[in-house]
Amino acid sequence: MAVPGEFLNIGSQVSCITCLGQRLQGEVAAFDYQSRMLTLKCPSSSGKPNQNDVLLINLHYVKDVEIITERTETPPPLASLNVNKLASRARTEKEEKLSQAYAISAGVSLEGQQLFQTIHKTIKECKWQEKNIIVMEEVIITPPYQAENCKGKDGSALSHVRKIVEKHFRDLENQKSVQRSQAQQTQKDTALSS
């Protein structure tokens, strides 16, 4: 693997070919000579103009690196990071993963775990208590986690949670019917081609 000049400047445009023959091209966002790691910023694969893809490339698995345009001036300073926001996001992610792990270890059904995730997207104040889902400390959903298993003081919280549960299972049923019709169509297509 040849790296021109054995270093790459931040902001330079480069193109490389992986050992699998894939051509990657973008702007150098970072380069570590010692570990031979290159970070490229590329246009978003989703096509959104205000976003970028970031590729981490191990140069040990690259056949060739070509500098398209070299940047020689000092790169602009890095944007500052909101460390408190990052720590909060990490804490939230950790709590969610621990909640998932608890549900699995408690023997909660897959349907219960999926319902919990659906509710948690709308109402963050949601937790497990053994196999029961507790929402806003007001509503308890017991297995098998249907709308009729929602218990609590009559009011807007109970009504809202029941609507979420009903919609969740309606959406699941719609998904299953679409999958069934696709499977049936595939069977028909296979039978016709035989």
matplotlib code that plots the C-alpha trace (Angstrom):
import matplotlib.pyplot as plt

x = [0.0, 1.4, 0.6, 2.0, 4.6, 3.6, 1.1, -2.1, -3.1, -6.5, -8.8, -7.1, -9.3, -8.1, -9.2, -8.3, -9.0, -9.6, -8.2, -11.8, -11.5, -14.0, -13.1, -13.5, -13.2, -13.6, -12.0, -9.4, -11.0, -8.2, -5.1, -3.0, 0.2, 1.1, -2.1, -2.5, -6.1, -7.7, -11.0, -12.8, -15.7, -17.9, -21.2, -24.1, -25.3, -28.8, -28.5, -29.2, -27.1, -26.5, -25.2, -22.0, -20.9, -17.8, -15.6, -12.9, -10.4, -7.6, -4.8, -3.4, -6.3, -6.0, -4.2, -3.5, -4.1, -4.2, -4.2, -6.7, -6.2, -3.7, -4.5, -1.4, -2.9, -3.6, -7.1, -9.7, -10.1, -12.4, -15.9, -16.2, -18.2, -20.9, -19.5, -22.6, -24.9, -22.7, -22.6, -26.3, -26.8, -24.4, -26.2, -29.6, -28.3, -26.8, -30.1, -32.0, -29.6, -29.7, -33.5, -33.4, -31.0, -33.3, -36.3, -34.5, -33.1, -36.6, -38.0, -40.2, -41.7, -40.5, -43.9, -43.5, -40.0, -41.2, -44.2, -41.9, -39.7, -42.7, -44.0, -40.6, -40.3, -43.3, -43.1, -39.6, -40.9, -41.2, -39.6, -39.8, -41.0, -40.4, -42.4, -44.7, -44.3, -44.7, -45.6, -45.4, -45.8, -49.5, -50.2, -49.2, -49.2, -49.1, -48.5, -49.6, -49.4, -52.7, -54.8, -57.0, -53.9, -53.4, -54.4, -54.3, -56.4, -59.0, -57.8, -55.8, -52.6, -54.4, -56.3, -53.2, -51.2, -54.1, -54.1, -50.3, -50.7, -53.7, -51.8, -48.6, -50.5, -52.5, -49.2, -47.7, -50.8, -50.5, -46.9, -47.7, -50.5, -48.1, -45.5, -48.1, -49.2, -45.6, -45.0, -48.1, -47.1, -43.6, -45.2, -47.4, -44.4, -42.4, -45.3, -45.8, -42.1, -41.8]
y = [0.0, 3.3, 6.5, 9.5, 11.2, 8.8, 11.3, 12.9, 16.5, 17.2, 18.6, 17.0, 15.1, 11.5, 8.4, 4.8, 1.3, -1.3, -4.8, -5.8, -3.4, -0.8, 2.8, 5.2, 8.9, 11.9, 14.6, 13.6, 14.2, 12.5, 10.4, 8.4, 7.3, 4.9, 2.9, 3.5, 4.6, 7.1, 8.9, 10.2, 12.6, 11.7, 13.0, 11.4, 8.1, 9.2, 12.1, 14.7, 17.8, 18.8, 15.4, 13.4, 9.8, 9.2, 6.2, 4.7, 3.0, 0.7, 1.4, -2.0, -3.2, -0.6, -1.2, 2.4, 5.9, 8.8, 12.5, 14.3, 17.8, 18.5, 20.9, 22.6, 25.4, 24.7, 23.1, 25.1, 24.4, 21.5, 22.4, 22.3, 19.4, 19.8, 17.3, 17.5, 16.7, 13.7, 12.4, 12.7, 10.9, 8.1, 7.8, 7.5, 4.9, 2.9, 3.0, 1.8, -1.1, -2.0, -2.0, -4.3, -6.6, -6.6, -7.5, -10.4, -11.8, -11.5, -13.7, -11.0, -12.1, -10.5, -8.9, -7.3, -6.0, -4.6, -2.9, -1.3, 0.1, 1.5, 3.2, 4.4, 6.3, 8.4, 8.4, 8.4, 7.8, 4.1, 1.2, -2.4, -3.8, -7.6, -8.5, -5.4, -2.2, 0.9, 4.1, 7.5, 5.8, 5.7, 2.9, -0.8, -3.1, -6.8, -9.8, -10.5, -6.7, -6.1, -2.9, -4.7, -5.4, -1.7, -0.8, 2.5, 5.4, 6.3, 9.4, 10.8, 8.8, 5.5, 6.4, 7.6, 4.4, 2.2, 4.0, 3.5, -0.2, -0.6, 1.2, -0.9, -4.2, -2.9, -1.9, -5.3, -7.0, -4.8, -5.8, -9.5, -9.2, -7.4, -10.1, -12.9, -11.3, -11.0, -14.6, -15.7, -13.6, -15.2, -18.6, -17.8, -16.4, -19.5, -21.8, -20.0, -20.1, -23.8]
z = [0.0, -1.0, 0.9, -0.9, 1.3, 4.1, 5.5, 4.5, 5.2, 6.8, 4.1, 1.2, -1.3, -1.8, -3.6, -2.6, -3.7, -1.1, -1.3, -2.4, -5.4, -4.0, -4.8, -1.9, -2.3, 0.1, 2.2, 4.8, 8.2, 10.2, 9.6, 12.1, 10.6, 13.4, 13.3, 9.5, 10.0, 7.6, 8.2, 5.1, 5.0, 2.0, 0.5, 2.3, 0.9, 1.8, -0.6, 2.1, 1.4, 5.0, 6.1, 5.4, 5.6, 7.6, 6.7, 8.8, 6.6, 7.7, 5.2, 5.7, 3.5, 0.8, -2.5, -3.5, -2.2, -4.6, -3.6, -5.9, -4.3, -1.6, 1.2, 2.5, 4.7, 8.4, 8.8, 10.6, 14.4, 15.3, 16.5, 20.2, 21.7, 24.2, 26.7, 29.0, 26.1, 25.1, 28.7, 29.0, 25.7, 26.8, 30.2, 28.4, 26.0, 28.9, 30.8, 27.7, 27.2, 30.9, 30.6, 27.6, 29.4, 32.5, 30.4, 28.7, 32.0, 33.6, 30.8, 29.2, 25.9, 22.6, 22.2, 25.7, 24.8, 21.5, 23.2, 25.8, 23.0, 21.3, 24.4, 25.4, 22.0, 23.0, 26.8, 28.3, 31.8, 31.3, 33.2, 34.1, 37.4, 37.1, 34.0, 34.2, 32.3, 34.5, 32.6, 34.3, 37.7, 36.9, 34.4, 34.8, 31.8, 32.7, 30.4, 27.8, 27.3, 25.4, 25.8, 28.4, 30.5, 31.1, 34.7, 36.5, 37.6, 35.0, 33.2, 30.3, 31.1, 31.1, 27.9, 26.2, 27.0, 25.9, 22.5, 22.1, 22.9, 20.5, 17.7, 18.4, 17.9, 15.0, 13.3, 14.0, 12.5, 9.4, 9.0, 9.3, 6.7, 4.3, 4.9, 4.3, 1.1, -0.1, 0.8, -1.1, -4.2, -4.1, -3.9, -6.9, -8.9, -8.1, -9.1, -12.4, -13.3, -12.6]

ax = plt.figure().add_subplot(projection="3d")
ax.plot(x, y, z, "-o")
ax.set_aspect("equal")
plt.show()
